[in-house]
Amino acid sequence: MTNPGSDGNGVVLALTAPEVEALEAVRRGVGALAERPIDRESAVTAALELALIRLGEDFELPAADADAVRGGLDAMRSSWSRGNACLT
């Protein structure tokens, strides 16, 4: 069974024009740092990574939520080969 907003393999996002513009800015910025072209999917991954890092390091979260944030970051990074579009 597929959840709404899912294609069976992951999440399908519907972005507004300003959100697409912001995603393009992330793509260009990460691409400049990586010194190579970055696709939109990698830009979303980089944005998620940064959000999880900021949540974990810059905010006081309840212990269970902090654990979930750390777990999400670890889970996301577990499948990466270094050199992906990650920011760290």
N, CA, C and O atoms as a GROMACS GRO file, in nm:
protein
  352
    1MET      N    1   0.084  -0.118   0.000
    1MET     CA    2   0.000   0.000   0.000
    1MET      C    3   0.088   0.124   0.000
    1MET      O    4   0.187   0.128   0.074
    2THR      N    5   0.056   0.222  -0.080
    2THR     CA    6   0.132   0.344  -0.092
    2THR      C    7   0.063   0.456  -0.015
    2THR      O    8  -0.058   0.472  -0.023
    3ASN      N    9   0.143   0.533   0.059
    3ASN     CA   10   0.089   0.647   0.132
    3ASN      C   11   0.070   0.764   0.037
    3ASN      O   12   0.142   0.777  -0.062
    4PRO      N   13  -0.028   0.852   0.068
    4PRO     CA   14  -0.040   0.974  -0.012
    4PRO      C   15   0.093   1.050  -0.008
    4PRO      O   16   0.157   1.057   0.097
    5GLY      N   17   0.133   1.107  -0.120
    5GLY     CA   18   0.259   1.179  -0.125
    5GLY      C   19   0.379   1.088  -0.142
    5GLY      O   20   0.493   1.132  -0.125
    6SER      N   21   0.354   0.962  -0.174
    6SER     CA   22   0.462   0.865  -0.189
    6SER      C   23   0.446   0.794  -0.323
    6SER      O   24   0.335   0.770  -0.369
    7ASP      N   25   0.560   0.761  -0.384
    7ASP     CA   26   0.554   0.687  -0.509
    7ASP      C   27   0.586   0.539  -0.488
    7ASP      O   28   0.609   0.467  -0.585
    8GLY      N   29   0.589   0.494  -0.364
    8GLY     CA   30   0.623   0.357  -0.333
    8GLY      C   31   0.772   0.339  -0.306
    8GLY      O   32   0.811   0.242  -0.241
    9ASN      N   33   0.854   0.431  -0.356
    9ASN     CA   34   0.998   0.426  -0.334
    9ASN      C   35   1.047   0.537  -0.243
    9ASN      O   36   1.160   0.533  -0.195
   10GLY      N   37   0.965   0.634  -0.219
   10GLY     CA   38   1.005   0.749  -0.138
   10GLY      C   39   0.893   0.850  -0.135
   10GLY      O   40   0.778   0.818  -0.165
   11VAL      N   41   0.927   0.970  -0.100
   11VAL     CA   42   0.829   1.078  -0.089
   11VAL      C   43   0.826   1.159  -0.218
   11VAL      O   44   0.930   1.187  -0.277
   12VAL      N   45   0.708   1.195  -0.259
   12VAL     CA   46   0.690   1.283  -0.374
   12VAL      C   47   0.650   1.419  -0.317
   12VAL      O   48   0.551   1.430  -0.245
   13LEU      N   49   0.727   1.522  -0.350
   13LEU     CA   50   0.700   1.656  -0.298
   13LEU      C   51   0.637   1.743  -0.406
   13LEU      O   52   0.676   1.737  -0.522
   14ALA      N   53   0.542   1.823  -0.366
   14ALA     CA   54   0.487   1.926  -0.453
   14ALA      C   55   0.535   2.059  -0.396
   14ALA      O   56   0.496   2.097  -0.285
   15LEU      N   57   0.619   2.129  -0.470
   15LEU     CA   58   0.677   2.254  -0.423
   15LEU      C   59   0.615   2.372  -0.497
   15LEU      O   60   0.581   2.363  -0.615
   16THR      N   61   0.602   2.482  -0.426
   16THR     CA   62   0.557   2.606  -0.488
   16THR      C   63   0.673   2.664  -0.569
   16THR      O   64   0.787   2.622  -0.553
   17ALA      N   65   0.644   2.760  -0.653
   17ALA     CA   66   0.748   2.824  -0.733
   17ALA      C   67   0.858   2.885  -0.645
   17ALA      O   68   0.976   2.867  -0.676
   18PRO      N   69   0.825   2.956  -0.537
   18PRO     CA   70   0.931   3.008  -0.451
   18PRO      C   71   1.014   2.898  -0.383
   18PRO      O   72   1.134   2.915  -0.361
   19GLU      N   73   0.950   2.786  -0.350
   19GLU     CA   74   1.024   2.674  -0.291
   19GLU      C   75   1.118   2.610  -0.393
   19GLU      O   76   1.229   2.570  -0.358
   20VAL      N   77   1.075   2.601  -0.518
   20VAL     CA   78   1.162   2.550  -0.624
   20VAL      C   79   1.280   2.645  -0.643
   20VAL      O   80   1.393   2.601  -0.663
   21GLU      N   81   1.254   2.774  -0.637
   21GLU     CA   82   1.361   2.874  -0.648
   21GLU      C   83   1.462   2.856  -0.534
   21GLU      O   84   1.583   2.863  -0.556
   22ALA      N   85   1.412   2.833  -0.413
   22ALA     CA   86   1.500   2.810  -0.299
   22ALA      C   87   1.580   2.681  -0.317
   22ALA      O   88   1.698   2.676  -0.285
   23LEU      N   89   1.516   2.576  -0.368
   23LEU     CA   90   1.585   2.450  -0.393
   23LEU      C   91   1.696   2.470  -0.497
   23LEU      O   92   1.805   2.415  -0.483
   24GLU      N   93   1.668   2.549  -0.599
   24GLU     CA   94   1.770   2.579  -0.700
   24GLU      C   95   1.887   2.654  -0.637
   24GLU      O   96   2.002   2.632  -0.675
   25ALA      N   97   1.859   2.742  -0.543
   25ALA     CA   98   1.966   2.815  -0.473
   25ALA      C   99   2.051   2.718  -0.392
   25ALA      O  100   2.174   2.729  -0.391
   26VAL      N  101   1.988   2.623  -0.325
   26VAL     CA  102   2.063   2.520  -0.251
   26VAL      C  103   2.146   2.439  -0.348
   26VAL      O  104   2.264   2.412  -0.322
   27ARG      N  105   2.088   2.399  -0.459
   27ARG     CA  106   2.159   2.319  -0.559
   27ARG      C  107   2.283   2.393  -0.609
   27ARG      O  108   2.391   2.335  -0.619
   28ARG      N  109   2.266   2.520  -0.641
   28ARG     CA  110   2.380   2.598  -0.690
   28ARG      C  111   2.486   2.616  -0.582
   28ARG      O  112   2.605   2.603  -0.609
   29GLY      N  113   2.443   2.646  -0.459
   29GLY     CA  114   2.539   2.667  -0.351
   29GLY      C  115   2.618   2.541  -0.318
   29GLY      O  116   2.740   2.546  -0.302
   30VAL      N  117   2.548   2.429  -0.307
   30VAL     CA  118   2.616   2.302  -0.278
   30VAL      C  119   2.706   2.264  -0.395
   30VAL      O  120   2.816   2.213  -0.376
   31GLY      N  121   2.658   2.288  -0.516
   31GLY     CA  122   2.740   2.260  -0.634
   31GLY      C  123   2.867   2.343  -0.635
   31GLY      O  124   2.974   2.294  -0.672
   32ALA      N  125   2.857   2.469  -0.594
   32ALA     CA  126   2.977   2.554  -0.587
   32ALA      C  127   3.074   2.500  -0.483
   32ALA      O  128   3.195   2.497  -0.507
   33LEU      N  129   3.023   2.457  -0.368
   33LEU     CA  130   3.110   2.400  -0.265
   33LEU      C  131   3.173   2.269  -0.312
   33LEU      O  132   3.291   2.244  -0.286
   34ALA      N  133   3.095   2.188  -0.380
   34ALA     CA  134   3.143   2.057  -0.427
   34ALA      C  135   3.226   2.069  -0.555
   34ALA      O  136   3.293   1.973  -0.596
   35GLU      N  137   3.221   2.186  -0.618
   35GLU     CA  138   3.290   2.210  -0.745
   35GLU      C  139   3.248   2.113  -0.854
   35GLU      O  140   3.329   2.066  -0.934
   36ARG      N  141   3.116   2.083  -0.855
   36ARG     CA  142   3.059   1.997  -0.958
   36ARG      C  143   2.909   2.020  -0.960
   36ARG      O  144   2.852   2.067  -0.861
   37PRO      N  145   2.844   1.986  -1.069
   37PRO     CA  146   2.698   2.001  -1.074
   37PRO      C  147   2.630   1.908  -0.973
   37PRO      O  148   2.674   1.796  -0.951
   38ILE      N  149   2.524   1.957  -0.913
   38ILE     CA  150   2.446   1.881  -0.815
   38ILE      C  151   2.303   1.874  -0.866
   38ILE      O  152   2.247   1.975  -0.910
   39ASP      N  153   2.242   1.756  -0.861
   39ASP     CA  154   2.103   1.744  -0.904
   39ASP      C  155   2.010   1.788  -0.790
   39ASP      O  156   2.052   1.807  -0.677
   40ARG      N  157   1.883   1.803  -0.824
   40ARG     CA  158   1.785   1.850  -0.726
   40ARG      C  159   1.770   1.754  -0.608
   40ARG      O  160   1.755   1.797  -0.494
   41GLU      N  161   1.774   1.625  -0.636
   41GLU     CA  162   1.761   1.526  -0.528
   41GLU      C  163   1.874   1.541  -0.427
   41GLU      O  164   1.852   1.533  -0.306
   42SER      N  165   1.995   1.562  -0.477
   42SER     CA  166   2.109   1.582  -0.387
   42SER      C  167   2.097   1.713  -0.311
   42SER      O  168   2.141   1.722  -0.196
   43ALA      N  169   2.039   1.814  -0.373
   43ALA     CA  170   2.016   1.941  -0.304
   43ALA      C  171   1.917   1.924  -0.190
   43ALA      O  172   1.936   1.981  -0.082
   44VAL      N  173   1.814   1.845  -0.212
   44VAL     CA  174   1.718   1.817  -0.104
   44VAL      C  175   1.788   1.741   0.009
   44VAL      O  176   1.766   1.771   0.126
   45THR      N  177   1.871   1.645  -0.027
   45THR     CA  178   1.946   1.568   0.074
   45THR      C  179   2.036   1.661   0.155
   45THR      O  180   2.043   1.650   0.277
   46ALA      N  181   2.105   1.752   0.088
   46ALA     CA  182   2.193   1.847   0.157
   46ALA      C  183   2.112   1.936   0.251
   46ALA      O  184   2.155   1.964   0.363
   47ALA      N  185   1.994   1.981   0.206
   47ALA     CA  186   1.909   2.065   0.291
   47ALA      C  187   1.859   1.987   0.412
   47ALA      O  188   1.855   2.041   0.523
   48LEU      N  189   1.822   1.861   0.392
   48LEU     CA  190   1.779   1.777   0.505
   48LEU      C  191   1.893   1.756   0.604
   48LEU      O  192   1.874   1.763   0.726
   49GLU      N  193   2.012   1.731   0.551
   49GLU     CA  194   2.127   1.711   0.638
   49GLU      C  195   2.150   1.836   0.723
   49GLU      O  196   2.168   1.826   0.844
   50LEU      N  197   2.150   1.952   0.659
   50LEU     CA  198   2.172   2.077   0.733
   50LEU      C  199   2.063   2.100   0.837
   50LEU      O  200   2.092   2.143   0.949
   51ALA      N  201   1.939   2.073   0.801
   51ALA     CA  202   1.829   2.090   0.897
   51ALA      C  203   1.847   1.999   1.017
   51ALA      O  204   1.828   2.042   1.131
   52LEU      N  205   1.884   1.873   0.994
   52LEU     CA  206   1.905   1.780   1.105
   52LEU      C  207   2.023   1.821   1.192
   52LEU      O  208   2.018   1.811   1.314
   53ILE      N  209   2.131   1.867   1.129
   53ILE     CA  210   2.247   1.915   1.205
   53ILE      C  211   2.207   2.034   1.291
   53ILE      O  212   2.238   2.037   1.411
   54ARG      N  213   2.141   2.131   1.231
   54ARG     CA  214   2.099   2.251   1.306
   54ARG      C  215   2.005   2.214   1.420
   54ARG      O  216   2.019   2.266   1.531
   55LEU      N  217   1.909   2.125   1.394
   55LEU     CA  218   1.817   2.084   1.501
   55LEU      C  219   1.893   2.020   1.616
   55LEU      O  220   1.863   2.047   1.733
   56GLY      N  221   1.991   1.937   1.585
   56GLY     CA  222   2.067   1.868   1.688
   56GLY      C  223   2.165   1.954   1.764
   56GLY      O  224   2.188   1.933   1.883
   57GLU      N  225   2.223   2.053   1.695
   57GLU     CA  226   2.329   2.132   1.758
   57GLU      C  227   2.285   2.267   1.810
   57GLU      O  228   2.343   2.318   1.906
   58ASP      N  229   2.185   2.327   1.749
   58ASP     CA  230   2.150   2.465   1.781
   58ASP      C  231   2.027   2.482   1.869
   58ASP      O  232   1.996   2.593   1.911
   59PHE      N  233   1.957   2.373   1.896
   59PHE     CA  234   1.832   2.384   1.971
   59PHE      C  235   1.829   2.283   2.084
   59PHE      O  236   1.887   2.175   2.074
   60GLU      N  237   1.761   2.320   2.192
   60GLU     CA  238   1.741   2.230   2.306
   60GLU      C  239   1.613   2.151   2.280
   60GLU      O  240   1.503   2.202   2.300
   61LEU      N  241   1.629   2.029   2.238
   61LEU     CA  242   1.513   1.942   2.214
   61LEU      C  243   1.496   1.847   2.331
   61LEU      O  244   1.593   1.811   2.397
   62PRO      N  245   1.373   1.805   2.357
   62PRO     CA  246   1.354   1.698   2.455
   62PRO      C  247   1.436   1.576   2.413
   62PRO      O  248   1.458   1.554   2.294
   63ALA      N  249   1.479   1.498   2.509
   63ALA     CA  250   1.570   1.387   2.484
   63ALA      C  251   1.520   1.293   2.374
   63ALA      O  252   1.597   1.255   2.286
   64ALA      N  253   1.395   1.255   2.378
   64ALA     CA  254   1.342   1.162   2.277
   64ALA      C  255   1.346   1.223   2.138
   64ALA      O  256   1.377   1.154   2.041
   65ASP      N  257   1.316   1.352   2.127
   65ASP     CA  258   1.320   1.419   1.997
   65ASP      C  259   1.464   1.436   1.948
   65ASP      O  260   1.491   1.419   1.830
   66ALA      N  261   1.554   1.469   2.040
   66ALA     CA  262   1.696   1.480   2.003
   66ALA      C  263   1.749   1.345   1.954
   66ALA      O  264   1.825   1.339   1.857
   67ASP      N  265   1.708   1.238   2.020
   67ASP     CA  266   1.747   1.104   1.975
   67ASP      C  267   1.693   1.074   1.835
   67ASP      O  268   1.762   1.016   1.752
   68ALA      N  269   1.568   1.114   1.810
   68ALA     CA  270   1.509   1.091   1.678
   68ALA      C  271   1.583   1.170   1.570
   68ALA      O  272   1.603   1.120   1.460
   69VAL      N  273   1.623   1.293   1.602
   69VAL     CA  274   1.697   1.376   1.507
   69VAL      C  275   1.833   1.312   1.477
   69VAL      O  276   1.871   1.300   1.361
   70ARG      N  277   1.905   1.271   1.582
   70ARG     CA  278   2.035   1.204   1.563
   70ARG      C  279   2.018   1.075   1.484
   70ARG      O  280   2.096   1.045   1.394
   71GLY      N  281   1.915   0.999   1.518
   71GLY     CA  282   1.888   0.874   1.447
   71GLY      C  283   1.856   0.898   1.301
   71GLY      O  284   1.902   0.823   1.214
   72GLY      N  285   1.779   1.001   1.272
   72GLY     CA  286   1.747   1.034   1.134
   72GLY      C  287   1.871   1.073   1.055
   72GLY      O  288   1.887   1.032   0.940
   73LEU      N  289   1.958   1.152   1.116
   73LEU     CA  290   2.082   1.192   1.050
   73LEU      C  291   2.172   1.072   1.026
   73LEU      O  292   2.228   1.056   0.918
   74ASP      N  293   2.186   0.988   1.127
   74ASP     CA  294   2.268   0.867   1.112
   74ASP      C  295   2.211   0.774   1.005
   74ASP      O  296   2.286   0.719   0.924
   75ALA      N  297   2.079   0.757   1.004
   75ALA     CA  298   2.015   0.670   0.904
   75ALA      C  299   2.036   0.725   0.764
   75ALA      O  300   2.066   0.650   0.671
   76MET      N  301   2.022   0.856   0.748
   76MET     CA  302   2.039   0.917   0.617
   76MET      C  303   2.183   0.900   0.569
   76MET      O  304   2.207   0.868   0.453
   77ARG      N  305   2.277   0.923   0.658
   77ARG     CA  306   2.418   0.914   0.621
   77ARG      C  307   2.468   0.771   0.603
   77ARG      O  308   2.570   0.750   0.538
   78SER      N  309   2.399   0.673   0.658
   78SER     CA  310   2.448   0.535   0.656
   78SER      C  311   2.463   0.480   0.514
   78SER      O  312   2.546   0.392   0.490
   79SER      N  313   2.384   0.530   0.422
   79SER     CA  314   2.391   0.477   0.285
   79SER      C  315   2.481   0.561   0.194
   79SER      O  316   2.496   0.530   0.076
   80TRP      N  317   2.541   0.665   0.247
   80TRP     CA  318   2.621   0.755   0.164
   80TRP      C  319   2.762   0.704   0.144
   80TRP      O  320   2.824   0.648   0.233
   81SER      N  321   2.809   0.725   0.025
   81SER     CA  322   2.954   0.716   0.003
   81SER      C  323   3.003   0.859   0.019
   81SER      O  324   2.936   0.952  -0.023
   82ARG      N  325   3.117   0.877   0.078
   82ARG     CA  326   3.168   1.012   0.097
   82ARG      C  327   3.180   1.079  -0.039
   82ARG      O  328   3.201   1.013  -0.141
   83GLY      N  329   3.168   1.208  -0.039
   83GLY     CA  330   3.170   1.280  -0.166
   83GLY      C  331   3.033   1.304  -0.220
   83GLY      O  332   3.018   1.369  -0.324
   84ASN      N  333   2.929   1.253  -0.152
   84ASN     CA  334   2.793   1.284  -0.192
   84ASN      C  335   2.770   1.432  -0.169
   84ASN      O  336   2.865   1.504  -0.138
   85ALA      N  337   2.652   1.480  -0.183
   85ALA     CA  338   2.623   1.623  -0.171
   85ALA      C  339   2.613   1.668  -0.026
   85ALA      O  340   2.556   1.773   0.002
   86CYS      N  341   2.667   1.591   0.066
   86CYS     CA  342   2.658   1.630   0.206
   86CYS      C  343   2.745   1.753   0.232
   86CYS      O  344   2.839   1.779   0.158
   87LEU      N  345   2.712   1.826   0.336
   87LEU     CA  346   2.781   1.950   0.366
   87LEU      C  347   2.893   1.933   0.467
   87LEU      O  348   2.970   2.026   0.488
   88THR      N  349   2.903   1.816   0.529
   88THR     CA  350   3.006   1.799   0.631
   88THR      C  351   3.114   1.707   0.581
   88THR      O  352   3.210   1.680   0.653
   0.00000   0.00000   0.00000
